[in-house]
Amino acid sequence: MKLRRLFGLDRPRGWGAGKKAGTFSRRRGLAEFERLFPPGLVEETLRDATGDPVRVVEIGCGEGKLLLDLLKRFPRLEAHGINLRPWPAMTGRDSFRDAALRYGVFTRDQLESIELPHAWFHDAEELRFDDASVDLVVSQVAIPYVRRKDRLLEETWRVLRPGGRALLHLDTRAPAAPDFLRVPTPRFVVYRDGARVDVETLLAERRDAGLDVRYEETAPEEKHGRVRALVRFEKNVDLPLALGLTLDESSSIPLHPLKPKSGPNPTFFGHRSVFVESGDRAR
């Protein structure tokens, strides 16, 4: 029982779901997203998209501010937002209407001619869309919390249409982190033949095989020195993104229960997912 309490396993399923509207991590819009990726890249992707209708999916959409910002610019967009579970500020599709008014994205009259985003509640390691059916996948907060990050990346590539893009905030690292989190992607750790291999290396190998997948990093922020690890996909070939990873259950843990009881520390969030590479090189 003590171990379950230590790692947060005895919390009810709805734990953390009672947050009210306005929580920063759940109300980030296009302006915050463009601090990670080049300004204008999202709009360029949607302008050039060939889907009918053009479809965008946000993994971890929170209150839906980013999707609403995009609908403001592209009113015919088919938008989908995924969250793990509902909470008072996001219970379903009607919650997007409330958010649009709360943040001044649309007036009540304007909302009459807008198709609200679709709301889905499930783990993002599975994307419930057909192959090659999405023009743009974005995520700016959620992936560090996903346990099977490998499957999320594989699924994202699968659902992209030819020429479609994915712009994903994969992880964050901080110089003040404890030693076991001082790696480029502290919540996505991979071992090959007993030695750690960077996610950047894994994606570079897939890129060498012909898939347009790449790893990038932001410059350290001034205040805390945090660096964001980013992943960018552009679907250029009809081949699967097969990472070939197996989750090491004994080494993977949620980080929030390790957070000190006093003092600010932005390090202990998300789920530290540790993988070993499958296949000949892992044996």
Secondary structure as GFF3:
##gff-version 3
##sequence-region A 1 283
A	DSSP	alpha_helix	2	6	.	.	.	ID=ss1
A	DSSP	three_ten_helix	24	26	.	.	.	ID=ss2
A	DSSP	alpha_helix	30	33	.	.	.	ID=ss3
A	DSSP	alpha_helix	41	48	.	.	.	ID=ss4
A	DSSP	beta_strand	55	59	.	.	.	ID=ss5
A	DSSP	alpha_helix	65	73	.	.	.	ID=ss6
A	DSSP	beta_strand	78	83	.	.	.	ID=ss7
A	DSSP	alpha_helix	94	102	.	.	.	ID=ss8
A	DSSP	alpha_helix	108	111	.	.	.	ID=ss9
A	DSSP	beta_strand	118	121	.	.	.	ID=ss10
A	DSSP	beta_strand	134	139	.	.	.	ID=ss11
A	DSSP	three_ten_helix	143	145	.	.	.	ID=ss12
A	DSSP	alpha_helix	149	159	.	.	.	ID=ss13
A	DSSP	beta_strand	160	173	.	.	.	ID=ss14
A	DSSP	three_ten_helix	179	181	.	.	.	ID=ss15
A	DSSP	beta_strand	188	192	.	.	.	ID=ss16
A	DSSP	beta_strand	195	197	.	.	.	ID=ss17
A	DSSP	alpha_helix	199	208	.	.	.	ID=ss18
A	DSSP	beta_strand	213	217	.	.	.	ID=ss19
A	DSSP	beta_strand	227	234	.	.	.	ID=ss20
A	DSSP	beta_strand	245	247	.	.	.	ID=ss21
A	DSSP	beta_strand	253	254	.	.	.	ID=ss22
A	DSSP	three_ten_helix	256	258	.	.	.	ID=ss23
A	DSSP	beta_strand	271	277	.	.	.	ID=ss24
A	DSSP	three_ten_helix	280	282	.	.	.	ID=ss25
###
